[in-house]
């Protein structure tokens, strides 16, 4: 029997610090290693204890800086990172603004280490 895998998601586990500024700088390329023009996409990411649990942290499109050369910067202020230390899951969804297609580009563990200095 034939099968097809429509999942394009890459696995990437993230570890960060509670109450620290979060900055994840990524460069996206296609199968030919050419930069993907990200200006035609909106991005969203949610962090949860489990995929069915309440949202602990959300990155909206305004939390991303993107450009035509494939650079995507995901940022949260330190005050927004006041989330209980623990192991969570996340994914990153991209919506193509020209046709509305939604695809999940990243996902994995989102580990928040406890902060000593508050």
N, C-alpha and C positions, 0 to 999 in steps of 0.2 A: 504494500500500500504506500502511496506517495504521501508526503507531508510538506508543509510550508511553515516557516517561522516568520511571522510578521513583526517580531519584537526587535526594535532597533536600540533598545536601552543598553547603555554601558553600565557596568557595576563600578561604583566608586564609593568607598567608605570614607567618611569625613570625621575628623576629630578636631574639636575646637574647645575653647575655654568659656566657661560661664562668665558673664559680665565683661567680656572683652569684645572689642570691635571685630566683626566677622568680615573677612574679605577672601573670596575665592576667585582667582583670575584664571580663566580658561581660554584656550584657543581651539576653535572647531574647524575641521577640514572634512572634505568629502572623500569618497573612495579613491580619488586620484590625487589626494593630498593637496587639493586646492582649497583655499579659505572659503567658508560658507558666509555669504552675505546675511548677517543676522538682523539687519535693519527691517526686514519684512516679517519678523517674528515677535510675538509677545511671549513672555516667560512667567512661570509660576512654580513655586515649590512649597510643599507642606511637610512639616516634621511632626510625627506622631509616635506614641509609645508602641503601638501596633497599627497596622494599616486600617483597622476598623475603629480605633480609638479617637478621642477628641484631638483636634489640632493643637499642638503645643507652640508652634512657631510657623509663620507664613512669610514667604518671600513673594511679594507681588511684582508686577512688571516694573514699577517705579524703583524697586530695589536692585535692578539690573541696568548696567550700562553696556551697550552693544554697538558694534560697528560693522562696516562692510568687509573688513579684513578678518572676520571670524573671531574677534576678541569679545568675550563675555565676562563681565565683572559682576559678581553677586555680593552684595554688601548689606550688613545690618549694623546699626549703631550699638554701642556697648549696652546702653539702657534697654534695648530691645532683646538683648541676649541674656536677660535675667530669667533664665529657664532652669528648672531643677536639674542638677547633674544626673546623668543617666545615659542609657543606651536607647536610642530611638531609631526609627526608619524614616526615610524621606524618598521623594522622587522629584525630578525636574521635568515639567511639561513645557513643550514649545507649541505655540499655535501660529500657523502660517496665516498671516493677515490677508493674503490675497485670495485664499480659497477656504479658510476656516479649518483646515486639517489640523488635528491635534495628535502629537506623538510624544512619548516619554523618552527623553534622551539619556537621563541618568537616574540612578537609584542605588540604594544601599543603606548601610548603617550611618547614623548621625550621632556620634558620641560627644556628649558635653561633659567635660571634666570640671569638677568642682573648683571654685575660686577660693583662695585663702584671703586675699586682700579684697575687701568689698567696696 
